């Protein structure tokens, strides 16, 4: 298995969220926040998930409060917000750090030293496309919409 698939996160409900079940799937990993100008991206993220989940695709949302405190709520607050406002059904982890000394191991893998697309996460809703084998295939800036043609093309190519 790849290093990506070896990791286990905590889900919003506090249970383990292993990444091993994503082996063989294409995953769009996104650091998310509820109080951000880009928060409406939850809608196209959910649409992408619904459109492609039957073809071996998933979105993985990772709440983060490192950017202007835009994810201040509890895990329950985040879950309620995402469900009620955007009907989010894709997996969401508990809050984690994407930059700095407490950077989560997933983000060390995605953006750390030696990564395919290294460098600090610039803001909420930065996206990484992870292939079926756990390799990072692409990185998209926060303002690149989930349904942007470049993102759709990369997903479809990765799904083969």
FITOR-908399 format. One record per residue: residue in one letter; x, y negated, z of N, C-alpha, C in turn. Coordinates in Angstrom, 1 decimal, decimal comma, m for minus. Each point is the difference from the previous one (the first is absolute). Example, Ala and Ser with C-alpha at 12.3 -4.5 7.8 and 13.67 -1.06 7.14 Angstrom:
! FITOR-908399
residu:a | nc1:13,2 | nc2:5,7 | nc3:7,8 | cac1:m0,9 | cac2:m1,2 | cac3:0,0 | cc1:0,9 | cc2:m1,2 | cc3:0,0
residu:s | nc1:m0,4 | nc2:m1,1 | nc3:m0,7 | cac1:0,9 | cac2:m1,1 | cac3:0,0 | cc1:m0,8 | cc2:m1,1 | cc3:0,8
This chain:
! FITOR-908399
residu:x | nc1:0,8 | nc2:1,2 | nc3:0,0 | cac1:m0,8 | cac2:m1,2 | cac3:0,0 | cc1:0,9 | cc2:m1,2 | cc3:0,0
residu:x | nc1:m0,6 | nc2:m1,1 | nc3:m0,5 | cac1:0,7 | cac2:m1,3 | cac3:0,0 | cc1:0,0 | cc2:m0,6 | cc3:1,4
residu:x | nc1:0,9 | nc2:m1,0 | nc3:0,2 | cac1:0,0 | cac2:m0,7 | cac3:1,3 | cc1:m1,4 | cc2:m0,7 | cc3:0,2
residu:x | nc1:m0,6 | nc2:m0,5 | nc3:m1,1 | cac1:m1,3 | cac2:m0,6 | cac3:0,2 | cc1:m1,0 | cc2:0,9 | cc3:0,6
residu:x | nc1:m0,1 | nc2:1,3 | nc3:m0,6 | cac1:m0,9 | cac2:1,0 | cac3:0,5 | cc1:0,3 | cc2:0,5 | cc3:1,4
residu:x | nc1:1,2 | nc2:m0,2 | nc3:0,4 | cac1:0,4 | cac2:0,5 | cac3:1,4 | cc1:m0,5 | cc2:m0,9 | cc3:1,1
residu:x | nc1:m0,4 | nc2:m1,2 | nc3:m0,3 | cac1:m0,4 | cac2:m1,0 | cac3:1,0 | cc1:m1,4 | cc2:0,3 | cc3:0,5
residu:x | nc1:m0,2 | nc2:m0,4 | nc3:1,2 | cac1:m1,4 | cac2:0,0 | cac3:0,6 | cc1:m0,2 | cc2:m1,4 | cc3:0,7
residu:x | nc1:m1,1 | nc2:m0,6 | nc3:m0,4 | cac1:m0,4 | cac2:m1,3 | cac3:0,6 | cc1:m1,1 | cc2:0,2 | cc3:1,0
residu:x | nc1:m0,4 | nc2:m1,0 | nc3:0,6 | cac1:m1,2 | cac2:0,0 | cac3:0,9 | cc1:m1,2 | cc2:m0,6 | cc3:m0,8
residu:x | nc1:m1,1 | nc2:0,7 | nc3:0,0 | cac1:m1,2 | cac2:m0,6 | cac3:m0,6 | cc1:m0,6 | cc2:m1,0 | cc3:0,9
residu:x | nc1:m1,0 | nc2:m0,8 | nc3:m0,5 | cac1:m0,7 | cac2:m1,0 | cac3:0,8 | cc1:m0,6 | cc2:0,6 | cc3:1,2
residu:x | nc1:m0,5 | nc2:1,3 | nc3:m0,1 | cac1:m0,6 | cac2:0,6 | cac3:1,1 | cc1:1,0 | cc2:0,7 | cc3:1,0
residu:x | nc1:1,3 | nc2:m0,3 | nc3:m0,2 | cac1:1,0 | cac2:0,5 | cac3:0,9 | cc1:0,5 | cc2:1,4 | cc3:m0,3
residu:x | nc1:m0,7 | nc2:0,7 | nc3:m0,9 | cac1:0,4 | cac2:1,4 | cac3:m0,4 | cc1:1,2 | cc2:m0,1 | cc3:m0,9
residu:x | nc1:0,7 | nc2:1,1 | nc3:m0,1 | cac1:1,1 | cac2:0,1 | cac3:m1,0 | cc1:m0,5 | cc2:m0,1 | cc3:m1,4
residu:x | nc1:0,8 | nc2:m0,7 | nc3:m0,8 | cac1:m0,3 | cac2:m0,1 | cac3:m1,5 | cc1:1,2 | cc2:0,4 | cc3:m0,7
residu:x | nc1:0,1 | nc2:1,4 | nc3:m0,2 | cac1:1,2 | cac2:0,5 | cac3:m0,7 | cc1:m0,1 | cc2:m0,4 | cc3:m1,5
residu:x | nc1:1,2 | nc2:m0,3 | nc3:m0,6 | cac1:0,0 | cac2:m0,3 | cac3:m1,4 | cc1:0,2 | cc2:1,3 | cc3:m0,9
residu:x | nc1:0,3 | nc2:1,1 | nc3:0,7 | cac1:0,1 | cac2:1,3 | cac3:m0,8 | cc1:m1,1 | cc2:0,3 | cc3:m0,9
residu:x | nc1:m1,3 | nc2:m0,2 | nc3:0,5 | cac1:m1,1 | cac2:0,3 | cac3:m0,9 | cc1:m0,1 | cc2:m0,8 | cc3:m1,3
residu:x | nc1:0,8 | nc2:m1,1 | nc3:m0,1 | cac1:0,1 | cac2:m0,8 | cac3:m1,2 | cc1:1,0 | cc2:0,6 | cc3:m1,0
residu:x | nc1:0,7 | nc2:1,0 | nc3:0,3 | cac1:0,9 | cac2:0,7 | cac3:m0,9 | cc1:m0,8 | cc2:0,4 | cc3:m1,3
residu:x | nc1:0,5 | nc2:m0,4 | nc3:m1,1 | cac1:m0,8 | cac2:0,3 | cac3:m1,3 | cc1:m1,0 | cc2:m1,1 | cc3:m0,4
residu:x | nc1:m0,1 | nc2:m1,0 | nc3:0,9 | cac1:m0,9 | cac2:m1,1 | cac3:m0,3 | cc1:0,9 | cc2:m1,3 | cc3:m0,3
residu:x | nc1:m0,6 | nc2:m0,9 | nc3:m0,7 | cac1:0,5 | cac2:m1,3 | cac3:m0,2 | cc1:m0,6 | cc2:m0,9 | cc3:1,1
residu:x | nc1:0,8 | nc2:m0,8 | nc3:0,7 | cac1:m0,5 | cac2:m0,8 | cac3:1,1 | cc1:0,4 | cc2:m1,5 | cc3:m0,2
residu:x | nc1:m0,9 | nc2:m0,9 | nc3:0,2 | cac1:0,2 | cac2:m1,4 | cac3:0,0 | cc1:0,1 | cc2:m0,4 | cc3:1,4
residu:x | nc1:1,2 | nc2:m0,3 | nc3:0,5 | cac1:0,2 | cac2:m0,4 | cac3:1,4 | cc1:m0,1 | cc2:m1,5 | cc3:0,1
residu:x | nc1:m0,8 | nc2:m0,5 | nc3:0,9 | cac1:m0,3 | cac2:m1,5 | cac3:0,1 | cc1:0,0 | cc2:m0,4 | cc3:1,4
residu:x | nc1:0,8 | nc2:m1,0 | nc3:0,4 | cac1:m0,1 | cac2:m0,6 | cac3:1,3 | cc1:m1,2 | cc2:m1,0 | cc3:0,0
residu:x | nc1:m0,9 | nc2:0,2 | nc3:0,8 | cac1:m1,3 | cac2:m0,8 | cac3:0,0 | cc1:m0,2 | cc2:m0,9 | cc3:1,2
residu:x | nc1:m0,9 | nc2:m0,9 | nc3:m0,1 | cac1:m0,4 | cac2:m0,9 | cac3:1,1 | cc1:m1,4 | cc2:m0,5 | cc3:m0,2
residu:x | nc1:m0,7 | nc2:m0,2 | nc3:1,1 | cac1:m1,4 | cac2:m0,4 | cac3:0,0 | cc1:m0,2 | cc2:m1,5 | cc3:m0,1
residu:x | nc1:1,0 | nc2:m0,8 | nc3:0,3 | cac1:m0,2 | cac2:m1,5 | cac3:0,1 | cc1:0,9 | cc2:m0,7 | cc3:m1,0
residu:x | nc1:0,2 | nc2:0,6 | nc3:m1,2 | cac1:0,9 | cac2:m0,6 | cac3:m1,0 | cc1:m0,8 | cc2:m0,5 | cc3:m1,2
residu:x | nc1:0,6 | nc2:m1,0 | nc3:m0,7 | cac1:m0,7 | cac2:m0,4 | cac3:m1,2 | cc1:0,0 | cc2:1,1 | cc3:m1,0
residu:x | nc1:0,8 | nc2:1,0 | nc3:0,1 | cac1:0,0 | cac2:1,1 | cac3:m1,0 | cc1:m0,9 | cc2:1,2 | cc3:0,5
residu:x | nc1:m0,6 | nc2:m0,1 | nc3:1,2 | cac1:m0,9 | cac2:1,0 | cac3:0,5 | cc1:m1,0 | cc2:0,5 | cc3:m1,0
residu:x | nc1:m0,6 | nc2:m0,8 | nc3:m0,8 | cac1:m1,0 | cac2:0,5 | cac3:m1,0 | cc1:0,6 | cc2:1,1 | cc3:m0,9
residu:x | nc1:1,3 | nc2:0,2 | nc3:0,0 | cac1:0,6 | cac2:1,1 | cac3:m0,8 | cc1:m0,5 | cc2:1,4 | cc3:0,5
residu:x | nc1:m0,6 | nc2:0,0 | nc3:1,2 | cac1:m0,6 | cac2:1,3 | cac3:0,5 | cc1:m1,0 | cc2:0,5 | cc3:m1,0
residu:x | nc1:m0,8 | nc2:m0,9 | nc3:m0,6 | cac1:m1,0 | cac2:0,5 | cac3:m1,0 | cc1:0,6 | cc2:0,7 | cc3:m1,2
residu:x | nc1:0,9 | nc2:m0,6 | nc3:m0,7 | cac1:0,6 | cac2:0,8 | cac3:m1,1 | cc1:0,8 | cc2:1,2 | cc3:0,4
residu:x | nc1:0,6 | nc2:m0,1 | nc3:1,2 | cac1:0,7 | cac2:1,2 | cac3:0,5 | cc1:m1,0 | cc2:1,2 | cc3:0,2
residu:x | nc1:m1,1 | nc2:m0,3 | nc3:0,6 | cac1:m1,1 | cac2:1,0 | cac3:0,2 | cc1:m0,5 | cc2:0,5 | cc3:m1,4
residu:x | nc1:m0,1 | nc2:m0,9 | nc3:m0,9 | cac1:m0,5 | cac2:0,4 | cac3:m1,4 | cc1:1,0 | cc2:0,9 | cc3:m0,7
residu:x | nc1:1,3 | nc2:m0,3 | nc3:0,2 | cac1:1,1 | cac2:0,9 | cac3:m0,6 | cc1:m0,1 | cc2:1,3 | cc3:0,6
residu:x | nc1:m0,1 | nc2:0,1 | nc3:1,4 | cac1:m0,1 | cac2:1,2 | cac3:0,7 | cc1:m1,2 | cc2:0,9 | cc3:m0,5
residu:x | nc1:m1,1 | nc2:m0,6 | nc3:m0,2 | cac1:m1,2 | cac2:0,7 | cac3:m0,4 | cc1:0,2 | cc2:0,5 | cc3:m1,5
residu:x | nc1:0,6 | nc2:m0,9 | nc3:m0,8 | cac1:0,1 | cac2:0,3 | cac3:m1,4 | cc1:1,0 | cc2:1,2 | cc3:m0,3
residu:x | nc1:1,1 | nc2:0,0 | nc3:0,8 | cac1:1,1 | cac2:1,0 | cac3:m0,3 | cc1:0,1 | cc2:1,1 | cc3:1,1
residu:x | nc1:m0,7 | nc2:0,0 | nc3:1,1 | cac1:0,2 | cac2:1,0 | cac3:1,0 | cc1:m0,2 | cc2:1,4 | cc3:m0,5
residu:x | nc1:m0,9 | nc2:0,2 | nc3:m0,9 | cac1:m0,3 | cac2:1,4 | cac3:m0,5 | cc1:1,1 | cc2:0,4 | cc3:m1,0
residu:x | nc1:1,0 | nc2:m0,9 | nc3:m0,3 | cac1:1,1 | cac2:0,4 | cac3:m0,9 | cc1:1,3 | cc2:0,1 | cc3:0,7
residu:x | nc1:m0,1 | nc2:0,0 | nc3:1,4 | cac1:1,3 | cac2:0,2 | cac3:0,8 | cc1:0,6 | cc2:m1,3 | cc3:0,3
residu:x | nc1:m0,8 | nc2:m1,0 | nc3:0,4 | cac1:0,5 | cac2:m1,3 | cac3:0,4 | cc1:m0,6 | cc2:m0,4 | cc3:1,3
residu:x | nc1:0,8 | nc2:m0,8 | nc3:0,8 | cac1:m0,5 | cac2:m0,5 | cac3:1,2 | cc1:0,6 | cc2:m1,4 | cc3:0,2
residu:x | nc1:m0,7 | nc2:m0,8 | nc3:0,8 | cac1:0,5 | cac2:m1,3 | cac3:0,5 | cc1:0,3 | cc2:0,3 | cc3:1,5
residu:x | nc1:1,1 | nc2:m0,5 | nc3:0,5 | cac1:0,3 | cac2:0,1 | cac3:1,4 | cc1:0,2 | cc2:m1,4 | cc3:0,5
residu:x | nc1:m0,9 | nc2:m0,5 | nc3:0,9 | cac1:0,0 | cac2:m1,3 | cac3:0,6 | cc1:0,7 | cc2:0,0 | cc3:1,3
residu:x | nc1:1,0 | nc2:m1,0 | nc3:0,1 | cac1:0,8 | cac2:0,0 | cac3:1,2 | cc1:m0,1 | cc2:m1,4 | cc3:0,7
residu:x | nc1:m0,9 | nc2:m0,2 | nc3:0,9 | cac1:m0,2 | cac2:m1,3 | cac3:0,7 | cc1:1,3 | cc2:m0,5 | cc3:0,6
residu:x | nc1:0,3 | nc2:m1,3 | nc3:m0,2 | cac1:1,2 | cac2:m0,6 | cac3:0,6 | cc1:m0,3 | cc2:m1,4 | cc3:0,4
residu:x | nc1:0,5 | nc2:m0,4 | nc3:1,2 | cac1:m0,3 | cac2:m1,3 | cac3:0,6 | cc1:1,3 | cc2:m0,9 | cc3:m0,1
residu:x | nc1:0,9 | nc2:0,3 | nc3:m0,9 | cac1:1,3 | cac2:m0,7 | cac3:0,0 | cc1:m0,1 | cc2:m1,3 | cc3:m0,8
residu:x | nc1:m1,0 | nc2:m0,3 | nc3:m0,7 | cac1:m0,1 | cac2:m1,1 | cac3:m0,9 | cc1:m1,1 | cc2:m1,0 | cc3:0,5
residu:x | nc1:0,5 | nc2:m1,0 | nc3:0,8 | cac1:m0,9 | cac2:m1,1 | cac3:0,5 | cc1:m1,1 | cc2:0,6 | cc3:0,9
residu:x | nc1:0,2 | nc2:1,1 | nc3:0,6 | cac1:m1,0 | cac2:0,6 | cac3:0,9 | cc1:m1,3 | cc2:0,3 | cc3:m0,6
residu:x | nc1:0,0 | nc2:0,4 | nc3:m1,3 | cac1:m1,2 | cac2:0,2 | cac3:m0,7 | cc1:m0,7 | cc2:1,4 | cc3:0,1
residu:x | nc1:0,5 | nc2:0,8 | nc3:0,9 | cac1:m0,7 | cac2:1,2 | cac3:0,4 | cc1:0,0 | cc2:0,1 | cc3:1,5
residu:x | nc1:m0,7 | nc2:m0,9 | nc3:0,7 | cac1:0,1 | cac2:m0,1 | cac3:1,5 | cc1:m0,8 | cc2:1,1 | cc3:0,7
residu:x | nc1:m1,0 | nc2:0,6 | nc3:m0,6 | cac1:m1,0 | cac2:0,8 | cac3:0,7 | cc1:0,6 | cc2:1,4 | cc3:0,4
residu:x | nc1:m0,9 | nc2:0,7 | nc3:0,8 | cac1:0,3 | cac2:1,3 | cac3:0,4 | cc1:m0,2 | cc2:1,0 | cc3:m1,2
residu:x | nc1:0,4 | nc2:1,2 | nc3:0,2 | cac1:m0,2 | cac2:1,0 | cac3:m1,0 | cc1:m1,5 | cc2:0,1 | cc3:m0,3
residu:x | nc1:m0,8 | nc2:0,0 | nc3:1,0 | cac1:m1,5 | cac2:0,1 | cac3:m0,2 | cc1:m0,5 | cc2:m1,3 | cc3:m0,8
residu:x | nc1:0,5 | nc2:m1,1 | nc3:0,4 | cac1:m0,4 | cac2:m1,3 | cac3:m0,8 | cc1:0,4 | cc2:0,2 | cc3:m1,4
residu:x | nc1:1,2 | nc2:0,5 | nc3:m0,3 | cac1:0,4 | cac2:0,1 | cac3:m1,4 | cc1:m0,9 | cc2:1,0 | cc3:m0,8
residu:x | nc1:m0,3 | nc2:1,2 | nc3:0,7 | cac1:m0,9 | cac2:1,0 | cac3:m0,7 | cc1:m1,3 | cc2:m0,6 | cc3:m0,2
residu:x | nc1:m0,6 | nc2:m0,7 | nc3:1,0 | cac1:m1,3 | cac2:m0,6 | cac3:m0,2 | cc1:0,0 | cc2:m1,0 | cc3:m1,1
residu:x | nc1:1,0 | nc2:m0,9 | nc3:0,0 | cac1:0,1 | cac2:m1,0 | cac3:m1,0 | cc1:0,0 | cc2:0,6 | cc3:m1,4
residu:x | nc1:0,9 | nc2:1,0 | nc3:m0,2 | cac1:0,2 | cac2:0,6 | cac3:m1,3 | cc1:m1,3 | cc2:0,7 | cc3:m0,5
residu:x | nc1:m0,6 | nc2:0,7 | nc3:0,9 | cac1:m1,2 | cac2:0,8 | cac3:m0,3 | cc1:m1,2 | cc2:m0,9 | cc3:m0,4
residu:x | nc1:m0,2 | nc2:m1,0 | nc3:0,9 | cac1:m1,2 | cac2:m0,8 | cac3:m0,1 | cc1:0,1 | cc2:m1,0 | cc3:m1,2
residu:x | nc1:1,2 | nc2:m0,6 | nc3:m0,2 | cac1:0,2 | cac2:m1,0 | cac3:m1,0 | cc1:0,4 | cc2:0,5 | cc3:m1,4
residu:x | nc1:0,7 | nc2:1,2 | nc3:0,0 | cac1:0,5 | cac2:0,4 | cac3:m1,3 | cc1:m0,3 | cc2:1,5 | cc3:m0,3
residu:x | nc1:m0,7 | nc2:0,7 | nc3:0,9 | cac1:m0,3 | cac2:1,4 | cac3:m0,2 | cc1:1,2 | cc2:0,9 | cc3:m0,2
residu:x | nc1:1,1 | nc2:m0,4 | nc3:0,7 | cac1:1,3 | cac2:0,7 | cac3:m0,2 | cc1:m0,2 | cc2:1,5 | cc3:0,5
residu:x | nc1:0,4 | nc2:0,9 | nc3:m0,9 | cac1:m0,1 | cac2:1,4 | cac3:0,3 | cc1:1,4 | cc2:0,7 | cc3:m0,1
residu:x | nc1:1,0 | nc2:m0,8 | nc3:m0,5 | cac1:1,3 | cac2:0,6 | cac3:m0,2 | cc1:0,7 | cc2:0,0 | cc3:1,4
residu:x | nc1:1,0 | nc2:0,8 | nc3:0,2 | cac1:0,7 | cac2:0,1 | cac3:1,3 | cc1:0,7 | cc2:m1,3 | cc3:0,4
residu:x | nc1:m0,2 | nc2:m0,3 | nc3:1,3 | cac1:0,7 | cac2:m1,2 | cac3:0,6 | cc1:0,8 | cc2:0,5 | cc3:1,2
residu:x | nc1:1,2 | nc2:m0,5 | nc3:0,1 | cac1:0,8 | cac2:0,3 | cac3:1,2 | cc1:m0,3 | cc2:m1,0 | cc3:1,1
residu:x | nc1:0,6 | nc2:0,3 | nc3:1,2 | cac1:0,0 | cac2:m1,0 | cac3:1,0 | cc1:1,0 | cc2:m1,1 | cc3:m0,4
residu:x | nc1:0,0 | nc2:m1,1 | nc3:0,7 | cac1:0,9 | cac2:m1,1 | cac3:m0,3 | cc1:1,4 | cc2:0,4 | cc3:0,1
residu:x | nc1:0,8 | nc2:m0,5 | nc3:m0,9 | cac1:1,5 | cac2:0,3 | cac3:0,0 | cc1:0,7 | cc2:m1,2 | cc3:m0,5
residu:x | nc1:1,3 | nc2:0,0 | nc3:0,2 | cac1:0,9 | cac2:m1,1 | cac3:m0,5 | cc1:0,7 | cc2:0,4 | cc3:m1,3
residu:x | nc1:0,0 | nc2:m0,9 | nc3:m0,9 | cac1:0,6 | cac2:0,3 | cac3:m1,3 | cc1:1,4 | cc2:m0,6 | cc3:m0,2
residu:x | nc1:0,3 | nc2:m1,0 | nc3:0,9 | cac1:1,3 | cac2:m0,6 | cac3:m0,1 | cc1:0,7 | cc2:m0,1 | cc3:1,4
residu:x | nc1:1,2 | nc2:m0,3 | nc3:0,0 | cac1:0,7 | cac2:m0,2 | cac3:1,3 | cc1:0,5 | cc2:1,2 | cc3:0,7
residu:x | nc1:0,5 | nc2:m0,1 | nc3:1,2 | cac1:0,6 | cac2:1,1 | cac3:0,7 | cc1:m0,9 | cc2:1,1 | cc3:0,4
residu:x | nc1:m1,3 | nc2:m0,3 | nc3:0,1 | cac1:m1,0 | cac2:1,0 | cac3:0,3 | cc1:m0,7 | cc2:0,5 | cc3:m1,2
residu:x | nc1:0,6 | nc2:m0,2 | nc3:m1,2 | cac1:m0,6 | cac2:0,4 | cac3:m1,3 | cc1:m0,3 | cc2:1,5 | cc3:0,1
residu:x | nc1:m1,2 | nc2:0,4 | nc3:m0,4 | cac1:m0,5 | cac2:1,4 | cac3:0,1 | cc1:0,9 | cc2:0,8 | cc3:m1,0
residu:x | nc1:0,3 | nc2:1,2 | nc3:0,3 | cac1:0,8 | cac2:0,9 | cac3:m0,9 | cc1:m0,6 | cc2:0,1 | cc3:m1,4
residu:x | nc1:m1,3 | nc2:m0,1 | nc3:m0,2 | cac1:m0,5 | cac2:0,0 | cac3:m1,3 | cc1:0,5 | cc2:m1,2 | cc3:m0,8
residu:x | nc1:0,0 | nc2:m1,2 | nc3:0,6 | cac1:0,5 | cac2:m1,2 | cac3:m0,7 | cc1:1,5 | cc2:0,0 | cc3:m0,1
residu:x | nc1:0,7 | nc2:0,7 | nc3:0,9 | cac1:1,5 | cac2:0,2 | cac3:m0,3 | cc1:0,2 | cc2:0,8 | cc3:m1,2
residu:x | nc1:m0,9 | nc2:1,0 | nc3:m0,2 | cac1:0,1 | cac2:0,8 | cac3:m1,2 | cc1:m0,4 | cc2:m0,7 | cc3:m1,3
residu:x | nc1:m1,1 | nc2:m0,8 | nc3:0,1 | cac1:m0,5 | cac2:m0,7 | cac3:m1,1 | cc1:0,8 | cc2:m1,2 | cc3:m0,4
residu:x | nc1:0,5 | nc2:m0,8 | nc3:0,9 | cac1:0,6 | cac2:m1,3 | cac3:m0,3 | cc1:1,4 | cc2:m0,2 | cc3:0,7
residu:x | nc1:0,5 | nc2:1,0 | nc3:0,8 | cac1:1,2 | cac2:m0,2 | cac3:0,7 | cc1:1,2 | cc2:0,2 | cc3:m0,9
residu:x | nc1:1,2 | nc2:m0,1 | nc3:0,7 | cac1:1,3 | cac2:0,2 | cac3:m0,7 | cc1:0,0 | cc2:1,3 | cc3:m0,7
residu:x | nc1:0,4 | nc2:0,0 | nc3:m1,3 | cac1:0,0 | cac2:1,2 | cac3:m0,8 | cc1:m1,3 | cc2:0,4 | cc3:m0,7
residu:x | nc1:m1,1 | nc2:m0,7 | nc3:0,3 | cac1:m1,2 | cac2:0,3 | cac3:m0,6 | cc1:0,0 | cc2:m0,4 | cc3:m1,5
residu:x | nc1:m0,9 | nc2:0,5 | nc3:m0,8 | cac1:m0,1 | cac2:m0,3 | cac3:m1,4 | cc1:m0,4 | cc2:m1,5 | cc3:m0,2
residu:x | nc1:m0,8 | nc2:m0,5 | nc3:0,9 | cac1:m0,4 | cac2:m1,4 | cac3:m0,1 | cc1:0,2 | cc2:m0,7 | cc3:1,4
residu:x | nc1:1,3 | nc2:m0,2 | nc3:0,3 | cac1:0,3 | cac2:m0,5 | cac3:1,3 | cc1:m0,4 | cc2:m1,5 | cc3:0,2
residu:x | nc1:m0,1 | nc2:m0,4 | nc3:1,3 | cac1:m0,2 | cac2:m1,4 | cac3:0,3 | cc1:m1,2 | cc2:m0,1 | cc3:0,9
residu:x | nc1:0,0 | nc2:m1,0 | nc3:0,9 | cac1:m1,1 | cac2:m0,3 | cac3:0,9 | cc1:m1,3 | cc2:m0,1 | cc3:m0,7
residu:x | nc1:m1,1 | nc2:0,4 | nc3:0,7 | cac1:m1,3 | cac2:m0,2 | cac3:m0,5 | cc1:m0,3 | cc2:m1,5 | cc3:0,1
residu:x | nc1:m0,5 | nc2:m0,6 | nc3:m1,0 | cac1:m0,2 | cac2:m1,5 | cac3:0,0 | cc1:m1,2 | cc2:m0,5 | cc3:0,6
residu:x | nc1:m1,1 | nc2:0,8 | nc3:0,0 | cac1:m1,3 | cac2:m0,4 | cac3:0,5 | cc1:m0,9 | cc2:1,2 | cc3:0,1
residu:x | nc1:m1,2 | nc2:m0,2 | nc3:0,5 | cac1:m1,1 | cac2:1,0 | cac3:0,0 | cc1:m0,3 | cc2:0,4 | cc3:m1,4
residu:x | nc1:m0,4 | nc2:1,2 | nc3:m0,2 | cac1:m0,5 | cac2:0,6 | cac3:m1,3 | cc1:1,1 | cc2:0,2 | cc3:m1,0
residu:x | nc1:1,2 | nc2:0,2 | nc3:0,5 | cac1:1,1 | cac2:0,5 | cac3:m0,9 | cc1:m0,3 | cc2:1,5 | cc3:m0,3
residu:x | nc1:0,3 | nc2:0,4 | nc3:m1,2 | cac1:m0,4 | cac2:1,4 | cac3:m0,4 | cc1:1,1 | cc2:0,8 | cc3:m0,5
residu:x | nc1:0,1 | nc2:1,3 | nc3:0,4 | cac1:1,0 | cac2:0,9 | cac3:m0,5 | cc1:m0,8 | cc2:1,2 | cc3:m0,6
residu:x | nc1:0,4 | nc2:0,4 | nc3:m1,2 | cac1:m0,6 | cac2:1,1 | cac3:m0,6 | cc1:0,9 | cc2:1,2 | cc3:0,2
residu:x | nc1:m0,5 | nc2:1,0 | nc3:0,6 | cac1:0,8 | cac2:1,2 | cac3:0,4 | cc1:m0,5 | cc2:1,2 | cc3:m0,9
residu:x | nc1:0,9 | nc2:0,6 | nc3:m0,7 | cac1:m0,3 | cac2:1,1 | cac3:m0,9 | cc1:m0,3 | cc2:1,3 | cc3:0,8
residu:x | nc1:m0,5 | nc2:1,0 | nc3:m0,8 | cac1:m0,4 | cac2:1,3 | cac3:0,5 | cc1:1,2 | cc2:0,7 | cc3:0,8
residu:x | nc1:1,2 | nc2:m0,3 | nc3:m0,4 | cac1:1,2 | cac2:0,6 | cac3:0,7 | cc1:0,5 | cc2:m0,9 | cc3:1,2
residu:x | nc1:m0,7 | nc2:m1,1 | nc3:0,3 | cac1:0,4 | cac2:m0,8 | cac3:1,1 | cc1:1,0 | cc2:m1,1 | cc3:m0,3
residu:x | nc1:0,4 | nc2:m0,1 | nc3:m1,3 | cac1:0,9 | cac2:m1,1 | cac3:m0,4 | cc1:m0,8 | cc2:m1,3 | cc3:m0,3
residu:x | nc1:0,6 | nc2:m1,1 | nc3:0,3 | cac1:m0,6 | cac2:m1,3 | cac3:m0,2 | cc1:0,2 | cc2:m0,3 | cc3:m1,5
residu:x | nc1:m1,1 | nc2:m0,3 | nc3:m0,7 | cac1:0,0 | cac2:m0,2 | cac3:m1,4 | cc1:m0,1 | cc2:m1,5 | cc3:m0,3
residu:x | nc1:m0,6 | nc2:m0,8 | nc3:0,8 | cac1:m0,2 | cac2:m1,4 | cac3:m0,3 | cc1:m0,3 | cc2:m0,8 | cc3:1,3
residu:x | nc1:0,3 | nc2:m1,3 | nc3:m0,1 | cac1:m0,4 | cac2:m0,9 | cac3:1,1 | cc1:m0,6 | cc2:m1,2 | cc3:m0,6
residu:x | nc1:m1,1 | nc2:m0,4 | nc3:0,6 | cac1:m0,8 | cac2:m1,1 | cac3:m0,5 | cc1:m0,2 | cc2:m1,1 | cc3:1,1
residu:x | nc1:0,2 | nc2:m1,2 | nc3:m0,4 | cac1:m0,1 | cac2:m1,2 | cac3:0,8 | cc1:m1,4 | cc2:m0,1 | cc3:0,7
residu:x | nc1:m0,1 | nc2:m0,7 | nc3:1,1 | cac1:m1,3 | cac2:m0,1 | cac3:0,7 | cc1:m1,1 | cc2:m0,6 | cc3:m0,9
residu:x | nc1:0,4 | nc2:m1,0 | nc3:m0,8 | cac1:m1,1 | cac2:m0,6 | cac3:m0,8 | cc1:m0,3 | cc2:0,8 | cc3:m1,3
residu:x | nc1:0,7 | nc2:1,0 | nc3:m0,3 | cac1:m0,4 | cac2:0,9 | cac3:m1,1 | cc1:m1,2 | cc2:0,8 | cc3:0,5
residu:x | nc1:m1,1 | nc2:m0,2 | nc3:m0,7 | cac1:m1,3 | cac2:0,6 | cac3:0,4 | cc1:0,1 | cc2:1,5 | cc3:m0,2
residu:x | nc1:m0,7 | nc2:0,8 | nc3:0,8 | cac1:0,0 | cac2:1,4 | cac3:m0,1 | cc1:m0,5 | cc2:0,5 | cc3:m1,4
residu:x | nc1:m0,9 | nc2:m0,8 | nc3:m0,6 | cac1:m0,5 | cac2:0,4 | cac3:m1,3 | cc1:0,7 | cc2:m0,7 | cc3:m1,2
residu:x | nc1:1,1 | nc2:m0,6 | nc3:0,3 | cac1:0,8 | cac2:m0,6 | cac3:m1,0 | cc1:0,4 | cc2:1,1 | cc3:m1,1
residu:x | nc1:0,0 | nc2:m0,4 | nc3:m1,3 | cac1:0,4 | cac2:1,0 | cac3:m1,0 | cc1:1,3 | cc2:0,7 | cc3:0,3
residu:x | nc1:1,0 | nc2:m0,7 | nc3:0,5 | cac1:1,3 | cac2:0,7 | cac3:0,3 | cc1:m0,1 | cc2:1,0 | cc3:1,1
residu:x | nc1:m0,8 | nc2:m0,2 | nc3:1,0 | cac1:m0,2 | cac2:1,0 | cac3:1,0 | cc1:m0,8 | cc2:1,2 | cc3:m0,5
residu:x | nc1:m1,1 | nc2:m0,3 | nc3:m0,8 | cac1:m0,8 | cac2:1,1 | cac3:m0,6 | cc1:0,9 | cc2:0,9 | cc3:m0,9
residu:x | nc1:0,8 | nc2:m0,7 | nc3:m0,8 | cac1:0,9 | cac2:0,8 | cac3:m0,9 | cc1:0,9 | cc2:0,9 | cc3:0,7
residu:x | nc1:0,6 | nc2:m0,6 | nc3:1,1 | cac1:1,0 | cac2:0,8 | cac3:0,8 | cc1:m0,7 | cc2:1,2 | cc3:0,7
residu:x | nc1:m1,2 | nc2:m0,2 | nc3:0,5 | cac1:m0,8 | cac2:1,1 | cac3:0,6 | cc1:m0,3 | cc2:1,0 | cc3:m1,0
residu:x | nc1:m0,5 | nc2:m0,4 | nc3:m1,2 | cac1:m0,4 | cac2:1,0 | cac3:m1,0 | cc1:1,2 | cc2:0,8 | cc3:m0,5
residu:x | nc1:1,2 | nc2:m0,7 | nc3:m0,1 | cac1:1,2 | cac2:0,7 | cac3:m0,5 | cc1:0,4 | cc2:1,0 | cc3:1,1
residu:x | nc1:0,0 | nc2:m0,4 | nc3:1,3 | cac1:0,4 | cac2:0,9 | cac3:1,1 | cc1:m0,9 | cc2:1,2 | cc3:0,1
residu:x | nc1:m1,3 | nc2:m0,2 | nc3:m0,3 | cac1:m1,0 | cac2:1,1 | cac3:0,1 | cc1:0,3 | cc2:1,0 | cc3:m1,2
residu:x | nc1:0,6 | nc2:m0,5 | nc3:m1,1 | cac1:0,3 | cac2:0,8 | cac3:m1,1 | cc1:m1,2 | cc2:0,4 | cc3:m0,8
